[in-house]
Amino acid sequence: MILILLSLIINPPDSLLGGAQIGFCFYDITNDTFVVSYNWNKNFVPASNLKLLTTAAGLFLLGPQYRFKTKFGFDSDYNLYIIAGGDPTLTRKTFTKKLLEIKRKRGKTIKDIFIESRSIHGFRFPWGWSWHYLDAAYAPRMTGLILDGNTFDLMISPGDSIGDSIRYDYGPRFNDIQIDNQAITFAPDSGWKIDLYRELGANRVHIYGGVGMEYQKKTIPISLIDPPSSHLQIVQNLFGNNHNVYILEKMDSLPDLKVTDSIVSLPLLIILKRMNYESENLYAEAIINRLSPSDTVASTLNGGINALKSLLARLRIDTSNTAIYDGSGLSRFNRITPLAMIKLLVAMYRSRYRDHFISTLPYGGEGTLWNRFKEEGTQIRCKTGTVYGVSCLSGYLLKDDGKIAFTIMINDLLGKRRSVEKWQEGICRKFLEE
């Protein structure tokens, strides 16, 4: 059986994988032995499989009940300070509601307002992020204060007649957003053929192509070029011209404050589950930044990565051939071997966080596996990893008579992704049937 599986994996049809690089490991946790492996010590781009490392670090270093906190406090001169907590789930609605409560209780005595919205990555994105990510909602700029994923919504719908310009609206209506609409309304059944582009240095969005008459309004999130400036506008609009509002992005220390209010996130375990089920990149970046023992701007991302690597060393996972540049897996500079991934999965299965870790992974028919492994259901819990040319799948096969940790990594892929996914699924099913 093992020889058949090995042949199936390393000799796929050329039309499927072509010249792609393949690496995999299947490890029998129950019997503590490798079942089959190939290119186990070669480096691969893991894409979102890197979130498995971020998940492990979050559980070990922060704890499943950890909560992000956004604090509000006053100094001795009664200046209001908004202390960012890096909460990736914070919404503008919740943030605005809290500010209105503070204004109602203390508005007459508040002097100036300071927003500690430090840009955790400064004016850079993590090394290895492709430039075409940078206007996408799945790769927003990471800041200390995050509101609605640091995006704004662009709403698009067809015009009244064929050939008319499409209709659009956007919100919130930040004063620096500009829309260049060159898209038109197509005949019915023409489909959705909208192409969007936000300039790299401004909140100016260009809309090209068109949309069929049959479409209803569609909302598309767009990342903001400068989230702190947008946050400042929200606070200014709430408090009016009677208060000066400042952004503090590179503050090494705060004055003595009396914290009077806070917004607390849901427990980290719930955030990790959302991160892995929907592959939320912003959540992963917020978590790896929170791992840093330092609160200074320059060291936060590097500090988080170093904390993650230290944890891997504690788990006896060799990091000499591992390169980590972010927490989400968007960086094409990330590298990990199938062996290191398997060691992580085995270590987490044997740790006190086993049930927590497994609960964050999608099962068949759910999350990013919504169209995969539907019949297998909870027999498989795993994380997908996909960027252009990369298709990875790592997790657990939970058979009644044994538990298997597995990883299948494919790089330099030029074939059809769904065909490759079906090939991966077939291999996993063979192991479940064995």
N, C-alpha and C positions, 0 to 999 in steps of 0.2 A: 504493500500500500504506500509506504513512504517513498519508494523508488518511483512509483507512478506519479505521486504528488510532485516530487522533485523534477521529474521530466516535464510535467504540466507547467510548472512555474518558470523554469529556466529555458524552456523551448516553446514559447508562445508563438502564434502565427506572426510572421514578419509583417503582414499587413496591419496587425494590431499595434505592435510596439516599435517596429522598425529598428532604429539604432538606439533606442532608449536604454538607460542604465537601470538595472534592477537589483534590489537588495532586499532580503527578508530574513526573519527569524520566527520560528514557532517553538515555544518553550512550554513543556509540561510542568506546571507549577506543582501539581499533586505529587508527581514522581520525581520532581527536582532534576529534570534532565532536558537537554535540547532534543527536539524532535527532528527538525530539519532547518538548515540555514544556507544562505548563499550570499556572497559579498557582504558578510556580516561586519567586516572591519573597514568597509569603504565609507567615505563621507557622502552624505546626501543632503540636499536642501529639503527640510521637513515641512515647509509651509506651515499650516495651522496645527500640525502635529506638535509643534513647539509649545502650544498651549498646554499640553500634558505636563511639561516641565513647570510652567507657570502655575498650574493647578496644584502640583505637589508642593511647590514653594509656598504658595498661599496657605495651604493647610498646615504645613509644618511651622512656618515662621510667623504667621499671623493668627492662625486658628480658625476653625469653621464658624465661630460665633463673632469674629471680628466685625466691626462696623465702621464705615467711613463717617467722619463727623465734619460738618461745616459749622464753624462757631461764629458767634456775634458777641463782641465785647466793647467796653469803653475804657479809655484812658482817663487820667485825672482831669483832663481838660474837657471831658465829655465828647471827644471825637469818637465816632463809631468805626470799629474795625470789623471787616468781614474776613475771617480767617479760612482760606480754602483748605479743604480736606482731601481733595483729589477724588471725590465721589463721582464715579462715572454714570451713576443712575439718577443724579439730581436733575429735576426738571425746572424749567422757568416758572411753571405754575406754582410749584412748592416753594421755590426761592422767593418769588414775588409775594406769596401769601405771608411768609415769615417777615419780610421787610415791612409789609403793611401793618402787621401786628406791632412791630417795634416802633414804627412811625406813630401809630395810634397811641401807644403807651408813653413814648419818650420824645416825640417829634419836636416839641417846643424847646427842648434843652440840647438837642443834637447840634454840634457845630459842623465840623468837616467829616467826610466819610472816606475811608481808605479801604480799597479792595486788594487784599493780598492774593493776587491771581497770577502767581509766578508761572512763567512758561517753563515747564519742567524740561523740555528739550531745547530751551532757548529759542532761537530763530531757525533751528535746524530740525529736520525730522531724523529718525534713526538712520544710521548708515545702512545703505542697501535698499532703501525704499525707492521704487521706480517713480520717476517724475510724474507719470500719468496717474498715480494714485492720488495726487495731492489735492484734487478737487472732489474726490469721492467721499461719500458719507462713511464708507468703511475704513477710511484712513484720515480722520480729522486730526487737526493739530492738538497735541496734548498740552493741557494747562492745569494749574492747580485747581481753579474753579471751572467746572465743566457744567454746562447747562444744555439740556436736550442734545447731548452728544456733540456739542460745538458745531451745530449745523443750523441752517434755516431751510424752510420748505418752499419748494417751487411747485405751484399747481398749474397743470396744463390740461386744456380741453379743446375740442375742435371748434372752429368758427361756425357761423350760421350756414354758409354755403361752400360748395367745392371751390377751391382757389382762394378763399378768404384766409387771412392770417389766423393762426391759432389764437385762442384766448390763453392768457396766463395771469397769475397773481402770485404773490409771495408773502411770507410772513415768518417771523416778525418783520416789521417794516423798518429795518435799520437804515439809517440815512446814507450809508455808503454803498448800498446794493444797487446795481444797475443791470438792466436786462436788455440785451440786443436780440430781438425776435425776428428771425428770418424764416421761420417755419410756416407752412401753409396747411390748409385742410384738404385731405385727399378724398376720393370717392369711397363709398362704403366698401368694406371688406379689403381695404388696402393695407390694413394692419398699422402697427405702431412703428414708425421709422424716425423717431426723434433722436437727434444727436446733440448732447450737451457738452459745453466746455466752459469752465470757469478759468479766467486768466490766473496765472500763477502769482501775480503780485497785487491783485485787486479782487473785490467782490463784484466783478463784472462777468455776467454769464451770457454766453452766446447760445442761441437755440437754432438748430438747423433741421432740415428734413421736413417731416410732416406726420399727420395722424389721420386715420380714417374717420369718417363721419360717425361711425357706430360707437366710438369710444366715449366713455364717460370721463369725468375729471379724474386725473391721476396726480398723486402727490409724490414728488421726488425730493429727498433730502440732499442738500448741497453743503459741503464743508465750508466753514467761514475762514477767511484768510487771516483774520486777527481777532480771535475770540475775546481777549480781554477788553478790546475797544467796544465790542458789542455788549459785553456785560456792563461796562460803564454806562452805556446809553440806557440800559434798563433801569439802573439805579438812579441816574439823573432824571429820567422821566417820572419816577415814583416820588422823588423828593423835591423836584422843581429847582428853580434857580436860586433858592435861598441857601443852598448848601453846595460847597465845593466838593467834587468827587475826584479821587485820585486812584490811579493804578500803581500798586507797589509790586514790581515784578522781580526785583533783585535785592530783597531785604534780608540781611543776615540775621537780624534780631528784631523783636517786637518790643514796644514799651510794656510796662506792667499794665495788664488789662484785667478788668473785672468782666468775666464771661457771663452774660445774662441769658443768652438763648443759643440754641443749636438745632441743626437738622441732622438726624441720624439715619443712615442707610439701613436696608435690610441686612441680615447676616451674610457674611462672605460666602457661606456655602450656597445660598440661593443665587448670589451673583456669579459664582463659579459655574453653577448649573446653566444659567442663562448664557454665560460666555461660551461654554462648550456645545450646548445644544444649537445655538444660532451662530456660533463662531464669531462672537463680538470682539473685534480687534481692540476697540477703545477700552473695554473692560480689562483685557489682558495687559495693555500698556499702563493703565491706572494701577493695577495690582503689582506689576514688577517695579514700578516707581515707588510704591508704598513699602517695598521690602528694604529700601535703603535706610541705613541707620542715620544718614545725614539729611538735613532739611535744606541744604544749600542748593541753589539752582544747578550749578555745574556738575555736582557729583551724584544727583539723584538717580538718573538712569544707569550710569556706570555702577553706582553703589548697589542698585537693585540686581544688576547682572552679577556682580561679585558675590552678593548674598546667595543668589541662586546657585552659582558654581560651588560655593562653600557647602551648601546643602548637598549637592550631588557628590562631593567628596566624602561627606559624612555617610552617605548611602553607599559608599564604595563603588562609585561610578567614575571611571577614568574620564576626565575632561580634557586631556591633552589633545584629543582629536575632535573636540567640540568647540564650535564657534557660535556665540550667542550675541546678537546685536539688538534684539528687542524682545518683547514678551508675547507678541501675537503671531510671529512667523511670517510677517509681510516682507521682512528683509531677505533679499536673495543672497546675503552674505552668511546667513545662518547655515551651520553644518552639524550633522550628528550621524553617528553610525547606527545601523540596525541593532548592534550589540548593546550600545549605550541605551537605546530606547527600550529594549527588552529588560535590561537591568533595572531601569526606572519602574517599569510596569510590575516586575516581580517584587521589587522593594516596596512599592505602594501596596501591593496585595498582602504582603506580610507585615505591614505596619499597622499601628493603631488607627490609622485613617483609611483603612481599606474600604469600609462601607461608604464613607463620605466620598472618597475618590471615585469609586465605581458609580455612585449615584449621580455624579456630574456628567457622566458620559451618555450620549444618546444611545438608545436601543433601536432595533429594527422598526422602521416606519415612523420614527419621531425625529424632530430636529433636522440636522443636516442629513440624516438617514431617512428622510420622509418617503423617499421612493426606492429604498433599498432594504433588503432583509426583512420584508414585511412578514413572511411566514415564520422566520426564526424568532422574531420579537426579542424578548429579554434574554435569549440564549447568547446574544452578541451585544456587547457594550463597547463602543469604539469611537474614535475621533477621526474625522476626515481631515485631509490637508491638501488644498488645491490652490495653486497659482499657475500662470501659464507655463506649460511644459512639466508640471509637477503633479503627481497624484499619489498621495500617501494614505494609508489606513493602518491605525494602530489601536490595540485595546485587548479585549478578553473574549474568549469563547468559553461560555459557562455551561459545559455539559454536565449531565447528572452524575456521570462516573469520573469526572475529572475537569480541571480548569487549565486552560491554555492561554498564555500571553502571546500575542503575535504582533508583528509589524511587517507591512509590505510597502516598500518605498520605490517609487519610479521617478526618475529625472530624465530630462531631455526628451520628453514625450512630444511627438508630433501627430499621433493618431487621434481618433475621436475619443473624447474623454469618457462618454457614457459606455462605449464598448469596453474600454479598459476597466471601468468600474464593475461591469458585469463579469469580467474575467477575474477580478479580485474577489468578487462575491462567490464565484464558483469554487475558488480555492478554499475559502472559509467554510463553505458548505461541505466540501469533501472532508474536512477535519471534523465537523460536527457529526457527519454520518459515520465516521470511522468507529 
